[in-house]
Amino acid sequence: QVQLVESGGGLVQTGGSLRLSCAASGIIFSSYTMAWYRQAPGKQRELAALISSGGTTNYADSVKGRFTISRDNAKDTVYLQMNSLRPEDTAVYYCNARKRLSAYWGQGTQVTVSS
């Protein structure tokens, strides 16, 4: 059974930082592309950042220079370091694991940035 468990969300003021974690089980973590998506109220879910099995990263323009995605294959965990947070970063953040036709989602963690 595949599980992706996110943690680290919360309430932070504008300009603050948070670090999200996603612990995976039930998959060969190192072989999966891992990503963080986010969904703000009334908006579609969008990709924030991803990291390939080889370590290549990609970011949405809106988070470039502020967010950093990383992975620890020894711990089967992917991280999202979020700095210089803005109110528009407020959303539920979801962890995603994908490989070929397989895709899995976590339950999401709320991030709220107050102005």
C-alpha positions as CSV (number, residue, x, y, z in Angstrom):
1,Q,0.0,0.0,0.0
2,V,1.4,3.3,-1.1
3,Q,1.4,6.2,1.4
4,L,2.6,9.8,1.1
5,V,2.4,11.6,4.3
6,E,2.9,15.4,4.3
7,S,3.9,17.5,7.3
8,G,5.2,20.9,8.1
9,G,2.3,23.1,7.1
10,G,1.0,25.9,9.2
11,L,0.4,29.6,9.6
12,V,3.2,32.0,8.9
13,Q,3.5,35.8,8.4
14,T,4.5,37.3,5.1
15,G,8.2,37.0,4.6
16,G,8.5,33.9,6.8
17,S,9.6,30.4,6.0
18,L,8.2,26.9,6.2
19,R,9.7,23.5,5.4
20,L,7.3,20.8,4.1
21,S,8.2,17.1,4.3
22,C,6.6,14.2,2.5
23,A,7.5,10.7,3.7
24,A,6.8,7.9,1.2
25,S,6.2,4.2,1.8
26,G,5.2,1.3,-0.4
27,I,7.2,2.5,-3.4
28,I,10.8,2.3,-4.6
29,F,11.2,6.0,-3.7
30,S,14.5,6.6,-5.5
31,S,12.9,5.6,-8.9
32,Y,10.1,8.1,-8.7
33,T,9.8,11.7,-9.7
34,M,8.5,13.6,-6.7
35,A,6.6,16.9,-6.9
36,W,4.8,19.4,-4.8
37,Y,1.5,20.7,-6.1
38,R,-0.7,23.4,-4.5
39,Q,-4.3,24.3,-4.7
40,A,-5.6,27.7,-3.5
41,P,-9.3,28.2,-2.7
42,G,-11.3,28.4,-5.9
43,K,-8.3,27.7,-8.1
44,Q,-7.0,24.6,-9.9
45,R,-4.3,22.5,-8.5
46,E,-0.9,23.6,-9.9
47,L,2.6,22.4,-9.9
48,A,4.9,24.2,-7.6
49,A,8.1,22.2,-7.9
50,L,9.4,18.8,-8.9
51,I,12.5,16.7,-8.6
52,S,13.3,13.8,-10.9
53,S,14.8,10.5,-9.8
54,G,18.1,11.9,-11.0
55,G,17.8,15.1,-9.0
56,T,16.8,17.5,-11.8
57,T,14.5,20.2,-10.4
58,N,11.9,22.3,-12.0
59,Y,9.9,25.2,-10.5
60,A,6.8,27.2,-11.3
61,D,7.8,30.8,-12.2
62,S,5.8,32.1,-9.2
63,V,8.1,30.3,-6.7
64,K,11.5,30.4,-8.5
65,G,14.2,31.8,-6.2
66,R,12.0,31.4,-3.1
67,F,11.2,27.6,-2.9
68,T,13.7,24.7,-3.0
69,I,12.8,21.1,-3.5
70,S,15.1,18.4,-2.4
71,R,15.0,14.7,-1.7
72,D,16.7,12.2,0.7
73,N,16.5,8.8,-0.9
74,A,17.9,7.2,2.3
75,K,14.8,8.5,4.2
76,D,12.3,8.1,1.4
77,T,11.4,11.8,1.9
78,V,11.0,14.8,-0.3
79,Y,11.2,18.3,1.1
80,L,10.0,21.8,0.1
81,Q,11.8,24.7,1.7
82,M,9.7,27.8,1.3
83,N,11.2,31.2,2.0
84,S,10.0,34.8,1.5
85,L,6.4,33.5,1.7
86,R,3.6,35.7,0.4
87,P,-0.2,35.7,1.0
88,E,-0.6,34.3,-2.6
89,D,1.3,31.2,-1.5
90,T,-1.7,30.3,0.8
91,A,-2.9,26.9,-0.4
92,V,-3.2,23.2,0.4
93,Y,0.1,21.6,-0.6
94,Y,0.1,18.1,-2.0
95,C,2.9,15.6,-2.4
96,N,2.9,13.6,-5.6
97,A,4.9,10.6,-6.7
98,R,4.9,9.5,-10.3
99,K,6.6,7.0,-12.6
100,R,5.4,6.1,-16.1
101,L,1.7,5.6,-15.7
102,S,1.6,5.4,-11.9
103,A,0.8,8.4,-9.8
104,Y,0.1,8.8,-6.1
105,W,-1.0,11.7,-3.9
106,G,-0.7,12.6,-0.3
107,Q,-3.6,14.0,1.7
108,G,-2.3,17.6,1.6
109,T,-1.1,20.0,4.2
110,Q,-2.4,23.6,4.7
111,V,-0.1,26.5,4.3
112,T,-1.5,29.9,5.3
113,V,0.4,33.1,4.9
114,S,-0.9,36.1,6.7
115,S,-0.4,39.7,5.5
